[in-house]
């Protein structure tokens, strides 16, 4: 009785003593006797290094969830797929749930590697397309692959990522485009990448047209929404012509998973988390450690 009240009902020894009319010393002796007799066994479970890193990321970045994989010698990005799938399953997604998908190398590799069966899930492009042949910019293809693997229904966005103001307005007035953009307000989950700054990745400097201020201060971006490491959204000339889910819409997603595995992206991941655009992270041990090192070296002021 004493052991059940203490270990199962979480009652203090003082409360148990009052309830049973015993002294606290007697309650303490009875609990010790129960442990010696094997009635109660206390087991301390050691967390793996990856679990330690995941817990530290959740605490340090104020995330809903995080998963860290051991850094493999082969394709680290495709190795992110299993924990992403586990997060989606644990989120309780079902037929009719909406999953937004962005662009980037990590997003591409995750969708290629495979996602779990979630029959009836609706997969949605989070941004328009781009006049680039690079495979990691083909968002509609990621949407199709994810739907095929999960047994879902794809919703493509046949519109440019950025255009003239007049053309953007025309696309947003189209019923087929509206069918997708309206769902950005009803997302149950999302998978997005975190980009390097163009200064660190000059080959993509023409992929968006931010001003010099955004380039000089940005730590990274999510869907080309640029952030500082402190989490401030940086506005740039031309962003009003984008067709993409907004930071406000991303902040409302119950589970917005960032996939990234490059230590150089640590500042951008920190900024994305602090901005609220992501609330979950799947990464590798090297990147996780780089994030934690930065948080330890320059803790965020309260």
C-alpha positions as CSV (number, residue, x, y, z in Angstrom):
1,X,0.0,0.0,0.0
2,X,2.7,2.5,1.0
3,X,4.8,1.7,-2.1
4,X,1.8,2.1,-4.4
5,X,0.8,5.4,-2.9
6,X,4.3,6.8,-3.2
7,X,5.5,5.4,-6.6
8,X,2.2,5.1,-8.4
9,X,0.1,7.9,-6.9
10,X,3.1,10.2,-6.5
11,X,2.1,11.0,-2.9
12,X,4.8,12.4,-0.6
13,X,5.9,10.5,2.5
14,X,4.3,13.2,4.7
15,X,0.9,12.8,3.0
16,X,1.1,9.0,3.2
17,X,1.8,9.2,6.9
18,X,-1.2,11.5,7.5
19,X,-3.5,9.3,5.3
20,X,-2.5,6.0,7.1
21,X,-1.9,7.4,10.6
22,X,1.8,6.5,10.6
23,X,4.9,8.4,11.3
24,X,7.0,9.6,8.4
25,X,9.9,7.5,9.8
26,X,7.7,4.4,9.5
27,X,6.7,5.2,6.0
28,X,10.4,5.7,5.0
29,X,11.3,2.3,6.6
30,X,8.4,0.6,4.7
31,X,9.5,2.1,1.4
32,X,13.1,1.0,2.0
33,X,11.9,-2.5,2.9
34,X,9.9,-2.6,-0.4
35,X,13.0,-1.8,-2.4
36,X,15.1,-4.4,-0.6
37,X,12.4,-7.0,-1.1
38,X,12.3,-6.3,-4.8
39,X,8.7,-5.1,-4.7
40,X,10.0,-1.7,-6.0
41,X,12.8,-1.5,-8.5
42,X,14.3,1.9,-9.5
43,X,16.1,1.9,-12.9
44,X,18.1,4.8,-14.3
45,X,18.1,4.8,-18.1
46,X,21.1,6.3,-19.8
47,X,20.2,8.4,-22.8
48,X,22.1,7.9,-26.0
49,X,24.3,10.8,-27.1
50,X,21.7,11.6,-29.9
51,X,18.9,11.7,-27.3
52,X,20.9,14.0,-25.2
53,X,21.5,16.3,-28.1
54,X,17.8,16.2,-29.1
55,X,16.7,17.1,-25.5
56,X,19.3,19.9,-25.5
57,X,18.0,21.3,-28.8
58,X,14.4,21.2,-27.6
59,X,15.4,23.2,-24.5
60,X,17.8,25.6,-26.1
61,X,15.7,26.4,-29.1
62,X,12.3,26.1,-27.4
63,X,11.1,23.5,-29.9
64,X,8.2,21.2,-29.8
65,X,10.3,18.3,-31.0
66,X,13.8,17.5,-32.2
67,X,15.5,14.4,-33.5
68,X,19.3,14.0,-34.0
69,X,20.9,11.2,-36.0
70,X,24.4,10.0,-35.8
71,X,26.3,11.7,-38.7
72,X,26.6,8.9,-41.3
73,X,29.5,8.6,-43.7
74,X,27.2,8.3,-46.7
75,X,24.2,10.5,-47.5
76,X,23.4,12.4,-44.3
77,X,20.3,14.1,-45.8
78,X,18.5,10.9,-46.8
79,X,19.2,9.6,-43.3
80,X,16.9,12.4,-41.9
81,X,13.8,10.7,-43.5
82,X,13.0,8.1,-40.8
83,X,12.8,10.6,-37.9
84,X,10.8,13.0,-40.0
85,X,8.4,10.1,-40.7
86,X,8.2,9.3,-37.0
87,X,7.3,12.9,-36.1
88,X,4.5,12.9,-38.7
89,X,3.1,9.7,-37.4
90,X,3.3,10.8,-33.8
91,X,1.5,14.0,-34.7
92,X,-1.6,12.0,-35.4
93,X,-2.1,13.0,-39.0
94,X,-4.9,11.2,-40.8
95,X,-6.9,11.2,-44.0
96,X,-7.7,14.9,-44.8
97,X,-4.8,16.3,-42.8
98,X,-2.7,18.8,-44.6
99,X,1.1,18.6,-45.0
100,X,3.0,21.6,-46.6
101,X,6.3,20.9,-48.3
102,X,8.9,23.5,-49.2
103,X,12.1,23.3,-51.2
104,X,15.8,22.6,-50.6
105,X,18.3,19.8,-50.8
106,X,17.3,18.3,-47.5
107,X,13.6,18.3,-48.3
108,X,14.4,16.7,-51.7
109,X,16.5,13.9,-50.1
110,X,13.9,13.2,-47.4
111,X,11.1,12.9,-49.9
112,X,13.2,10.7,-52.1
113,X,14.3,8.5,-49.2
114,X,10.6,7.8,-48.3
115,X,7.9,8.9,-45.9
116,X,5.4,6.7,-44.0
117,X,2.0,5.5,-45.2
118,X,-0.6,8.1,-44.1
119,X,-3.5,7.3,-46.6
120,X,-5.6,10.3,-47.6
121,X,-3.2,13.0,-46.4
122,X,-3.1,16.1,-48.5
123,X,0.3,17.3,-49.6
124,X,0.7,20.9,-50.6
125,X,3.4,23.1,-52.2
126,X,4.4,25.9,-49.8
127,X,5.9,28.2,-52.6
128,X,5.8,28.8,-56.3
129,X,8.3,27.5,-58.8
130,X,11.5,29.0,-60.0
131,X,13.1,29.2,-63.4
132,X,16.0,27.0,-62.4
133,X,16.9,23.5,-63.4
134,X,18.4,22.6,-60.0
135,X,16.7,19.5,-58.6
136,X,16.2,21.0,-55.1
137,X,14.0,23.8,-56.4
138,X,11.3,21.4,-57.8
139,X,8.7,21.7,-55.0
140,X,5.8,20.3,-57.0
141,X,7.9,17.1,-57.6
142,X,8.5,16.8,-53.9
143,X,4.7,17.2,-53.3
144,X,4.0,14.4,-55.9
145,X,6.7,12.1,-54.4
146,X,5.4,12.6,-50.9
147,X,1.8,11.9,-51.9
148,X,2.8,8.8,-53.8
149,X,4.8,7.4,-50.9
150,X,2.2,8.2,-48.2
151,X,-0.9,7.3,-50.2
152,X,-2.1,10.9,-50.2
153,X,-3.5,13.5,-52.6
154,X,-1.0,16.1,-54.1
155,X,-2.0,19.8,-54.6
156,X,0.5,21.5,-56.9
157,X,1.1,25.2,-57.2
158,X,1.5,26.2,-60.9
159,X,2.7,29.7,-60.3
160,X,6.1,31.4,-60.1
161,X,7.9,32.0,-56.8
162,X,8.4,35.7,-57.7
163,X,7.1,37.8,-60.6
164,X,5.8,41.3,-61.3
165,X,3.1,42.6,-59.0
166,X,0.5,42.5,-61.8
167,X,1.3,38.9,-62.6
168,X,1.3,37.8,-59.0
169,X,-2.1,39.3,-58.5
170,X,-3.4,37.5,-61.6
171,X,-2.0,34.1,-60.3
172,X,-3.5,34.6,-56.9
173,X,-6.9,35.3,-58.5
174,X,-6.8,32.0,-60.3
175,X,-9.1,29.4,-58.6
176,X,-6.6,26.5,-58.9
177,X,-3.9,28.6,-57.2
178,X,-6.4,29.8,-54.6
179,X,-7.2,26.2,-53.8
180,X,-3.6,25.7,-52.7
181,X,-2.9,29.1,-51.0
182,X,-6.1,28.8,-49.0
183,X,-4.8,25.6,-47.4
184,X,-1.7,27.5,-46.1
185,X,-4.0,28.7,-43.3
186,X,-5.1,25.2,-42.4
187,X,-1.8,23.3,-42.3
188,X,-1.4,20.4,-39.8
189,X,2.3,19.9,-40.5
190,X,5.0,21.1,-42.8
191,X,8.5,20.1,-43.9
192,X,10.9,23.0,-44.8
193,X,14.6,23.5,-45.4
194,X,16.8,26.2,-43.8
195,X,18.9,28.0,-46.4
196,X,22.4,29.3,-46.1
197,X,22.9,33.0,-46.8
198,X,23.7,33.8,-50.4
199,X,27.1,35.2,-49.2
200,X,27.9,31.6,-48.0
201,X,26.2,30.0,-51.1
202,X,26.8,32.4,-54.0
203,X,25.7,29.9,-56.6
204,X,22.1,30.6,-55.5
205,X,22.4,34.4,-55.4
206,X,20.0,34.7,-58.3
207,X,17.4,32.5,-56.7
208,X,15.9,35.4,-54.9
209,X,16.4,39.1,-55.1
210,X,17.0,40.4,-51.6
211,X,18.7,43.8,-51.0
212,X,22.2,44.1,-49.6
213,X,20.8,44.7,-46.1
214,X,19.1,41.3,-46.1
215,X,22.3,39.7,-47.4
216,X,24.6,41.3,-44.9
217,X,22.4,40.7,-41.8
218,X,20.8,37.4,-42.6
219,X,21.8,34.2,-40.8
220,X,19.6,32.0,-43.1
221,X,16.1,31.7,-44.6
222,X,13.0,29.6,-44.6
223,X,11.2,29.8,-48.0
224,X,13.3,32.9,-48.7
225,X,12.0,34.6,-45.5
226,X,15.4,35.9,-44.2
227,X,16.2,35.9,-40.5
228,X,18.9,37.1,-38.3
229,X,20.3,34.8,-35.7
230,X,18.2,36.6,-33.1
231,X,15.1,35.6,-35.0
232,X,14.2,39.0,-36.6
233,X,12.6,38.8,-40.0
234,X,14.5,40.8,-42.6
235,X,12.4,42.5,-45.3
236,X,13.7,43.1,-48.7
237,X,12.7,44.9,-51.9
238,X,10.6,42.5,-53.9
239,X,9.3,40.2,-51.2
240,X,5.8,41.5,-51.7
241,X,5.9,39.8,-55.1
242,X,6.6,36.4,-53.7
243,X,4.1,33.6,-53.8
244,X,4.9,31.5,-50.7
245,X,3.5,30.8,-47.3
246,X,4.2,33.7,-45.0
247,X,6.1,33.7,-41.7
248,X,2.7,34.2,-39.9
249,X,1.2,31.2,-41.6
250,X,4.3,29.0,-40.8
251,X,4.1,30.1,-37.1
252,X,0.5,28.8,-36.9
253,X,1.5,25.3,-38.1
254,X,1.2,22.8,-35.2
255,X,4.2,20.9,-36.4
256,X,6.7,22.7,-38.8
257,X,9.7,20.5,-39.2
258,X,13.0,21.9,-40.4
259,X,15.3,19.4,-42.0
260,X,19.0,20.5,-42.2
261,X,22.3,18.8,-41.8
262,X,25.2,21.3,-42.3
263,X,27.0,22.8,-39.4
264,X,27.4,26.1,-41.4
265,X,23.6,26.4,-41.1
266,X,23.6,26.6,-37.3
267,X,23.0,30.4,-37.2
268,X,20.2,30.1,-39.7
269,X,18.5,27.3,-37.8
270,X,18.8,29.2,-34.5
271,X,17.3,32.3,-36.2
272,X,14.5,30.2,-37.8
273,X,13.6,28.7,-34.4
274,X,13.6,32.1,-32.6
275,X,11.5,33.6,-35.4
276,X,8.8,30.9,-34.7
277,X,8.7,29.8,-38.3
278,X,9.9,26.3,-37.3
279,X,9.0,24.4,-34.1
280,X,10.7,21.1,-34.8
281,X,14.1,20.1,-36.1
282,X,15.6,17.0,-37.6
283,X,19.4,17.2,-38.0
284,X,22.6,15.3,-37.6
285,X,25.0,15.2,-34.6
286,X,27.6,17.5,-36.1
287,X,25.0,20.2,-36.9
288,X,23.3,19.8,-33.5
289,X,26.6,20.3,-31.7
290,X,27.4,23.4,-33.8
291,X,24.0,24.8,-32.8
292,X,24.5,24.1,-29.1
293,X,28.0,25.5,-29.2
294,X,26.6,28.8,-30.5
295,X,23.9,28.9,-27.9
296,X,26.4,28.3,-25.2
297,X,28.8,30.9,-26.5
298,X,26.2,33.6,-26.9
299,X,23.1,32.8,-24.8
300,X,19.9,34.6,-25.8
301,X,19.0,37.4,-23.4
302,X,15.6,37.1,-21.7
